[in-house]
Amino acid sequence: MNNLKYWVALSELEDIGPVLSKKLLSIFKTPERIFKAEMSDLLSVEGIGINRARNIKGFPNWKNVDKHLKVLEERDIKVVDIDSPSYPEMLKQIEDAPVVLYVKGEIKKEDRYAIAIIGSRKPTPYGISVAENISEELASMGFTIVSGMARGIDAISHKGALRAGGRTIAVLGSGIDIPYPAENKCMMDKIVTSGYIVSEFPPGTPPDKENFPRRNRIISGLSFGVLVIEATSDSGSLITAGYALEQGREVFAIPGNITSPASAGTNELLKKGAILTRYAEDIISELAPVLKGFIRSRQKDKIEITDEEKKVCNYLTGEPKHIDNISRESGLPTSKVLEILLRLELKGLIRQITGNRFYLT
């Protein structure tokens, strides 16, 4: 726990980001030695001036670090430092990889075979359909799907992976104990059992706007490539695509209607050289040299549903129905119906469209 305390403190040092932290680690070997180093030794490190050295020697937030450690223990959140063998292999390769990750779930070696799928928070029916199909197909082949758990394309992509029985990683722009958006809490719980949730931000960190560009470099860093499905010209997805290029990752984009603002960003990416993508196979063929022997054939197991899931299905048809109507007809609270509908969606038995409407597939 003492060692952990110094790792958390290192990640929270003011004005010292991942790059400088790793430089310090290369010289002092452990976080504890960094904090206990003499001022003269700190000042001898390139990039560590007098102000940064004082920030290290006079680190004021030890009480805050202790509070974080208590929350981590209470909520079963793991801290994975960059020296740990379980630190994600792909992420470790990028220059500004976080020195500490907060993780809920299990990191597995096969997660290095990951594709990030990102896009609009307000997708069109076209974008929804593409995200559902490609995420499910890639997960069925054994890829881990990475996204940011935002509304829209992100959430749809996580669900597609879960529905296929695959693995998925959600990268948060908040503390791991603060689900954002709140309505995705149920999905977070599912992801923990079939992948993991990760954040570089300590517990209690709110989803502030400035956190999300930092979060985006982790999404691309965890992945072989980034697929953008619908993005406006000022979309945050384009930031992630930029990080992917800087990190030497492939950028894929779904072409869209040239008159649709929802596809202005993706069409611009294609104009600049992103790989035009229509199906999962387009991604596979581009990455084939590094994926040989990995891709699994798709296997579907018999789907089993519970009695309460059957009950809700009885109130659904092929026509979309609003959740309020389902709740009223079934006599179940809306929160319970949402939980059941999520399970059914992950099993591939229903689909959701805009306006909280659901239908049988």
Secondary structure, DSSP 8 states (H G I E B T S, - for coil): -HHHHHHHHHHT-TT--HHHHHHHHHHHSSHHHHHHS-HHHHHTSTT--HHHHHHHHT---HHHHHHHHHHHHHTT-EEEETTSTTS-HHHHTSTT--SEEEEEE---GGGGSEEEEEE-SS--HHHHHHHHHHHHHHHHTT-EEEE---TTHHHHHHHHHHHTT--EEEE-SS-TTS-SSGGGHHHHHHHHHSEEEEESS-TT----TTHHHHHHHHHHHT-SEEEEES--TT-THHHHHHHHHHTT-EEEE----TT-GGGHHHHHHHHTT-EE-SSHHHHHHHHHHHHTTT------------HHHHHHHTT--SS-EEHHHHHHHHT--HHHHHHHHHHHHHTTSEEEETTTEEEE-
